[in-house]
Amino acid sequence: MFFFRNLGINNKTIKELRKNQGFTAKELAIKLKVDSKVIKMIDNKKLKDVPEPLKTKISPVLRGDILNKIPWL
């Protein structure tokens, strides 16, 4: 079932996904513990075109999985 969850997200740009979650490039870089230059470099790429080590770090944040860890929900 998780296949259908990622179907639409892979064809969107990092910038679009980042804006949908309400993150700036700097905030996303802080969450991922990478330099903000890296985020700005991949901002115009689609998620499926991002190199694999970074893709595994960035996809849960951009999908909104981080919201599942909020204690009051």
C-alpha positions as CSV (number, residue, x, y, z in Angstrom):
1,M,0.0,0.0,0.0
2,F,2.9,2.4,0.6
3,F,3.5,2.4,-3.2
4,F,0.5,4.6,-3.8
5,R,1.6,7.0,-1.0
6,N,4.7,8.0,-2.9
7,L,3.2,8.1,-6.4
8,G,2.5,11.8,-6.6
9,I,5.3,13.0,-4.4
10,N,8.2,11.8,-6.7
11,N,7.2,14.0,-9.6
12,K,7.1,17.3,-7.6
13,T,10.1,19.6,-7.1
14,I,11.8,19.9,-3.7
15,K,10.9,23.6,-3.6
16,E,7.2,22.8,-4.1
17,L,7.2,20.1,-1.4
18,R,9.2,22.3,0.9
19,K,6.7,25.1,0.5
20,N,3.7,22.8,1.1
21,Q,5.2,21.8,4.5
22,G,5.9,25.4,5.3
23,F,9.7,25.2,5.5
24,T,12.3,27.6,4.2
25,A,15.5,26.3,2.8
26,K,17.3,27.1,6.0
27,E,14.7,25.5,8.2
28,L,14.8,22.3,6.1
29,A,18.6,22.2,6.2
30,I,18.5,22.5,10.0
31,K,16.0,19.6,10.3
32,L,18.1,17.4,8.0
33,K,21.4,18.6,9.6
34,V,22.9,19.5,6.3
35,D,24.2,22.8,4.9
36,S,21.6,25.2,3.4
37,K,23.7,25.3,0.2
38,V,22.8,21.6,-0.4
39,I,19.1,22.4,-0.2
40,K,19.4,25.4,-2.5
41,M,21.3,23.2,-5.0
42,I,18.6,20.5,-5.2
43,D,15.6,23.0,-4.9
44,N,14.7,22.9,-8.5
45,K,15.1,19.1,-8.9
46,K,12.3,16.6,-8.7
47,L,12.4,14.3,-5.7
48,K,13.1,11.2,-7.9
49,D,16.2,13.0,-9.3
50,V,17.8,13.6,-5.9
51,P,20.8,11.4,-5.0
52,E,19.9,8.4,-2.8
53,P,21.5,9.2,0.5
54,L,19.9,12.6,0.6
55,K,16.6,11.3,-0.7
56,T,16.2,8.9,2.2
57,K,16.8,11.8,4.6
58,I,14.5,14.3,3.0
59,S,11.5,12.3,1.9
60,P,10.0,11.7,5.3
61,V,10.2,15.3,6.2
62,L,8.6,16.4,2.9
63,R,5.9,13.8,3.2
64,G,4.8,15.0,6.6
65,D,5.8,12.0,8.6
66,I,7.5,14.3,11.1
67,L,4.0,15.4,12.1
68,N,3.2,12.0,13.4
69,K,5.7,12.5,16.3
70,I,3.9,15.4,17.8
71,P,2.8,14.4,21.3
72,W,-0.5,16.2,21.5
73,L,-1.9,14.6,18.3
